[in-house]
């Protein structure tokens, strides 16, 4: 098991320490041919409301392949 503070042991790893990553200003933008669908728009609204209300511990539950990562990306984009 590896920990975040350890370097990967793979010779072909493209690991870069966080402090060496180039950070750019600007807004995060989702670039995708897809748009929020199904329960995602309501989930994004509810998540945004809770984040803006100052909640710190919010859980988004869903089965594999249901779009949790995409939902989170669209939330960050807002």
Secondary structure, 3 states (H helix, E strand, C coil): CCCCCCCCCCCCCCCCCHHHCCCCCCCCCCCCCCCCCCCHHHHHHHHHHHHHCCCCCCCCCCCCCCCHHHHHHHHHHC
